Amino acid sequence: MTKKPIDRLYGLPFLILGLAVLVKYLNLFFLPNWVFAVILVWGAIAVVVEAVRHRKSSQ
């Protein structure tokens, strides 16, 4: 069985979240607060979805 393209990109939200945190707190360039908030919410949702998938696959 082959993986779907979305399953191959499961690390993408975590990568973007890490980059956003670095940009925001190291002041590399201007990042509006609302964009940072959207990225944080997206990252939190990704963490929860991955945890649920992992829990279902381990049972």
MILUM-178754 format. One line per 5 residues: number of its first residue (from 1); their letters; for each residue z, x, y of N, C-alpha, C. Coordinates in Angstrom, 3 decimals, decimal comma, always signed. Each point is the difference from the previous one (the first is absolute). Layout:
N
NUM	a	Z/X/Y/Z/X/Y/Z/X/Y  ...
END
This chain:
59
1	mtkkp	+0,000/+0,851/-1,175/+0,000/-0,851/+1,175/+0,000/+0,898/+1,241  -0,871/-0,304/+0,932/-0,079/+0,800/+1,220/+0,886/-0,591/+1,079  +0,424/+0,871/+0,890/+0,835/-0,449/+1,110/-0,875/-0,608/+1,084  +0,535/-1,000/+0,654/-0,688/-0,588/+1,138/+0,116/+0,959/+1,179  -0,931/-0,049/+0,943/+0,084/+0,909/+1,163/+1,306/-0,132/+0,775
6	idrly	+0,544/-1,194/+0,086/+1,252/-0,180/+0,749/+1,164/+0,690/-0,706  -0,054/+0,068/-1,334/+1,059/+0,687/-0,746/-0,065/+1,508/+0,190  -1,182/+0,527/+0,256/-0,137/+1,431/+0,233/+0,542/+0,405/+1,361  +0,071/-0,938/+0,936/+0,441/+0,308/+1,362/+1,459/-0,381/+0,250  +0,823/-0,066/-1,051/+1,383/-0,428/+0,201/+0,777/+0,959/+0,891
11	glpfl	-0,415/+1,254/+0,104/+0,705/+0,959/+0,832/-0,398/-0,054/+1,462  -1,048/-0,729/+0,320/-0,497/-0,064/+1,369/+1,026/-0,540/+1,000  +0,713/-1,101/-0,283/+0,991/-0,476/+0,972/+1,095/+1,030/+0,274  +0,405/+0,725/-1,034/+1,054/+0,993/+0,169/-0,484/+1,187/+0,820  -1,247/+0,386/-0,187/-0,587/+1,082/+0,781/-0,119/-0,382/+1,474
16	ilgla	-0,499/-1,191/+0,269/-0,146/-0,458/+1,379/+1,362/-0,167/+0,658  +0,973/-0,494/-0,729/+1,352/-0,145/+0,534/+0,594/+1,351/+0,364  -0,171/+0,984/-0,853/+0,506/+1,343/+0,288/-0,672/+0,623/+1,211  -1,310/-0,159/+0,088/-0,721/+0,521/+1,163/+0,428/-0,692/+1,291  +0,218/-1,310/-0,051/+0,428/-0,736/+1,187/+1,375/+0,463/+0,470
21	vlvky	+0,890/+0,254/-0,934/+1,337/+0,480/+0,375/-0,098/+1,377/+0,654  -0,818/+0,877/-0,560/-0,186/+1,316/+0,611/-0,600/-0,095/+1,393  -1,009/-0,826/+0,167/-0,645/-0,154/+1,307/+0,972/-0,567/+1,010  +0,778/-0,986/-0,411/+0,916/-0,672/+0,929/+1,119/+0,937/+0,455  +0,621/+0,685/-0,923/+1,187/+0,769/+0,357/-0,285/+1,433/+0,427
26	lnlff	-1,180/+0,500/-0,280/-0,374/+1,328/+0,501/-0,852/-0,088/+1,261  -0,273/-1,222/+0,440/-0,789/-0,263/+1,208/-1,337/+0,737/-0,020  -0,710/-0,095/-1,111/-1,303/+0,645/-0,113/-1,030/-0,696/+0,880  +0,027/-1,317/+0,031/-0,784/-0,791/+0,943/+0,668/-1,356/+0,131  -0,431/-0,766/+0,989/+0,640/-1,277/+0,290/-0,279/-1,015/-1,100
31	lpnwv	+1,064/-0,581/-0,525/-0,097/-1,044/-1,005/+0,842/-1,175/+0,495  -0,648/-1,115/+0,345/+0,766/-1,146/+0,510/+1,033/-0,485/-1,015  +1,072/-0,541/+0,520/+1,079/-0,467/-0,875/-0,447/-1,121/-0,931  -0,892/-0,870/+0,482/-0,425/-1,108/-0,858/-0,842/+0,507/-1,175  -0,771/+1,063/+0,207/-0,778/+0,581/-1,097/+0,944/+0,643/-1,013
36	favil	+1,001/+0,693/+0,505/+0,989/+0,626/-0,875/+0,751/-1,063/-0,804  +0,329/-1,125/+0,628/+0,703/-1,083/-0,694/-0,873/-0,602/-1,102  -1,276/-0,181/+0,272/-0,913/-0,535/-1,014/-0,092/+0,957/-1,188  -0,081/+1,286/+0,272/-0,069/+0,988/-1,074/+1,291/+0,007/-0,814  +1,142/-0,123/+0,661/+1,276/-0,042/-0,724/+0,108/-1,232/-0,893
41	vwgai	-0,413/-1,144/+0,509/+0,050/-1,229/-0,796/-0,944/+0,111/-1,195  -1,209/+0,528/+0,239/-0,966/+0,182/-1,079/+0,554/+0,943/-1,067  +0,648/+1,062/+0,434/+0,605/+0,940/-0,942/+1,127/-0,624/-0,798  +0,819/-0,823/+0,661/+1,100/-0,667/-0,700/-0,532/-0,971/-1,046  -1,042/-0,730/+0,346/-0,605/-0,926/-0,964/-0,581/+0,776/-1,173
46	avvve	-0,620/+1,126/+0,270/-0,582/+0,815/-1,071/+1,081/+0,518/-0,946  +1,135/+0,398/+0,539/+1,107/+0,480/-0,840/+0,493/-1,110/-0,913  +0,156/-1,198/+0,535/+0,494/-1,128/-0,799/-1,015/-0,369/-1,086  -1,276/-0,038/+0,357/-1,030/-0,346/-0,983/-0,049/+1,038/-1,121  +0,074/+1,271/+0,334/-0,006/+1,036/-1,031/+1,235/-0,083/-0,888
51	avrhr	+1,148/-0,329/+0,573/+1,222/-0,136/-0,793/-0,108/-1,169/-0,979  -0,564/-1,098/+0,457/-0,173/-1,156/-0,880/-0,986/+0,323/-1,113  -1,098/+0,674/+0,323/-0,960/+0,389/-1,031/+0,619/+0,934/-1,026  +0,773/+0,947/+0,479/+0,641/+0,959/-0,914/+1,013/-0,712/-0,895  +0,733/-0,931/+0,576/+1,005/-0,724/-0,783/-0,663/-0,863/-1,070
56	kssq	-1,115/-0,650/+0,361/-0,690/-0,838/-0,989/-0,611/+0,848/-1,115  -0,509/+1,164/+0,348/-0,647/+0,832/-1,028/+1,017/+0,665/-0,913  +1,221/+0,185/+0,457/+1,003/+0,669/-0,835/+0,709/-0,972/-0,937  -0,151/-1,275/+0,214/+0,679/-0,985/-0,867/-0,808/-0,351/-1,190
END
